[in-house]
Amino acid sequence: MRKVSGFTRRMDRIPVIDIGALAHNPADPDTVAAIFAACRDIGFLSITGTGVLPALVTRMRDMVQRIFAIDEQAKWDQAIRRE
């Protein structure tokens, strides 16, 4: 493993980056560098420090999990088709 701009590079873990500093300085160099490195080196990231209420994050996560749990055929039956 190697250290990459504030997180340890591991392919079994998505980097978690606190973006709270961007509220006061949208160009915060440490935060921007960590986001860039995560996107470049891993391709994914998870963010904290958004100001979004934890209850809303939990509710959204639960909804997404329910969507992914739906049978694939049922999803296709509800798909919007562009013709």
TAZIMO-V157062 format. One record per backbone hydrogen bond with DSSP energy under -0.5 kcal/mol. NH is the residue of the N-H (numbers start at 1). CO is the residue of the C=O. If there is no record, write none. Layout:
nh->NH co->CO
nh->NH co->CO
This chain:
nh->4 co->7
nh->7 co->4
nh->9 co->2
nh->9 co->7
nh->10 co->8
nh->13 co->10
nh->17 co->15
nh->17 co->46
nh->19 co->17
nh->19 co->48
nh->22 co->19
nh->23 co->20
nh->24 co->21
nh->25 co->21
nh->28 co->25
nh->32 co->28
nh->33 co->29
nh->34 co->30
nh->35 co->31
nh->36 co->32
nh->37 co->33
nh->38 co->34
nh->39 co->35
nh->40 co->36
nh->41 co->37
nh->42 co->38
nh->43 co->38
nh->44 co->38
nh->46 co->15
nh->48 co->17
nh->56 co->53
nh->57 co->53
nh->58 co->54
nh->59 co->55
nh->60 co->56
nh->61 co->57
nh->62 co->58
nh->63 co->59
nh->64 co->60
nh->65 co->61
nh->66 co->62
nh->67 co->63
nh->68 co->64
nh->69 co->65
nh->70 co->66
nh->70 co->67
nh->75 co->71
nh->76 co->72
nh->77 co->73
nh->78 co->74
nh->78 co->75
nh->79 co->76
nh->81 co->79
nh->83 co->81
